[in-house]
């Protein structure tokens, strides 16, 4: 029998897709729905079942000095708060921790490092009545600080690209454990792998010398051993012979401009990292990277003369038969940024607006779960759309006429998380600590999971790679994945691709493009390394000016941050928690100067300004 509440359509919420609903429902529920009693079956927090219902989505994390317990907020009239109970044994006895009802859907229980494993449950108080106990969860600090845990995850994930990299080409293999040929290598995944190797060298996981040799091997293979298609690379190659392998059907046997952009993002990053003028290998990398970057004929992929729209694929045998335009909003923003930035085959700046941002669906303007979404589809889409183009291109402290993309990506991440907390389809395991919907394998195949296409599959890279946008939420989920599901979710190269607790399924392997965002995005959270390297390429800032994407503190909108901008910023500088706009500073200037988005302009903002300042 169906053992979780039926997710019926409720006014103001999205209905469950019919395909998902009908697969899951037993015959008696279908009959009930047909006669109109679905509303009676909908789980409510109070009243329909003879008393308040317990909180759902309860989960816990252990830290050195505390255990954090969280749950899905209960939404019901008369809610007075929550109680949390603790025991040293799952069988009890349990003792209430709070003296008065908790008003937030979470509680921190102070503990001593090395203490016992504690067990917890929560209840809801509604109109003087206490609900039954929630499910019992437990927490025990694993002994790893946040930095130690991040080191571990980065080091283990690097091994996919370092230890499992193709032995001939050095490139990233497409996948592991899903039946891919071990000779199938991927262009886009290799671009992510290049950035991962840079982080590995910077953190000392591999030596700089060994990293340089591996990068040189990869670039040489891509430049001298594979066929390029008007400068673009194919999606897949044979890592031993260099032969093109069709990806999306037999007609996809030529250039893939999106995969090319992900690869070039990595190529430009290694060009900036390996900067020793006296080292032969590092000089070789810089020269080779420049030649490869300048050889991409971005403007040729517009298909039609003078068109502002780029096309994804071209084949020497089938021409434009794939007929796939590259238009936003999705993972491919970096294509237009690089195409406009190209020093040899540029697209006009107008293509960013008419091609990439041209569709009427690009701008959103609605709120979801209370989070405004300026750009993107309803409910934000899969999270990889906020990752792939921004392993290198830093969305912080800048905006175009459509959005502040850093704020937009933070809200897409939080919408994704809020959907999993709300859990309208009632999938097992979802909680404030178990979230993250993006493209990955699932028990039935492969899909781009999102709030509008959710089958219960959680993909670790989704929440982990959101760390620069939602650090507190992402770090907590990373720790929860490691502590609670590590025995099943961790393998030879870090976290496996995905898991689905509804059917107790854990993926048997890895995919390069899911692995490939983890290390760079964790590092962008920690030090901003990949962002700083990519953004330091001399072609990037002129491109931003050309498409009218300006830094928040470029008060003159002239494409640089100079002494005049510093003078404005200095007039807005006040102090911590001082939200009053100082004399000589306008509200708009004050908002632009608040670079860390904490509603004041203080020395933390000044430190960020100094990084951006170019006198």
Secondary structure, DSSP 8 states (H G I E B T S, - for coil): ---S------TTS----HHHHHHH--HHHHHHHHTT-HHHHS--SSSTTSS-----S-EEEE-SSEEEEE------TTEEEEEEEEESSTT---EE--SS-B-SSEEEEE--TT---EEEEEEEEETTEE------EEE---S--HHHHHHHHHHHHHHHHHTSS-TTT---BSEESSS--TTEEEHHHHHHHHHHHHHHHHTTSS-HHHHHHHHHHHHHHHHHTS--BTTB--SEEETTT--EE-SSSTT--SEEHHHHHHHHHHHHHHHHH---TT-HHHHHHHHHHHHHHHT--GGGGG-STT-S-EESEEBTTTBTTT--EE-SSSTTHHHHHHHHH-SSS---THHIIIIIS-STTSEEEEEETTEEEEESSGGG--GGGGTGGGTTS--TTEE-SS--HHHHHHHHHHHHHHHHHH-TT--TT-BTTB----EEEETTEEEE-BTTB-SS-B-HHHHHTTTTTSHHHHHHHHHHHHHHHHHHHEETTEE-S-EETTTTEE-SSEEHHHHTTHHHHHHHHHT-HHHHHHHTSHHHHHHHHHTT-EETT-TT-SSS--HHHHHHHHHH---TT--S--TT--HHHHHHH-TTSSSS--HHHHHHHHHH---
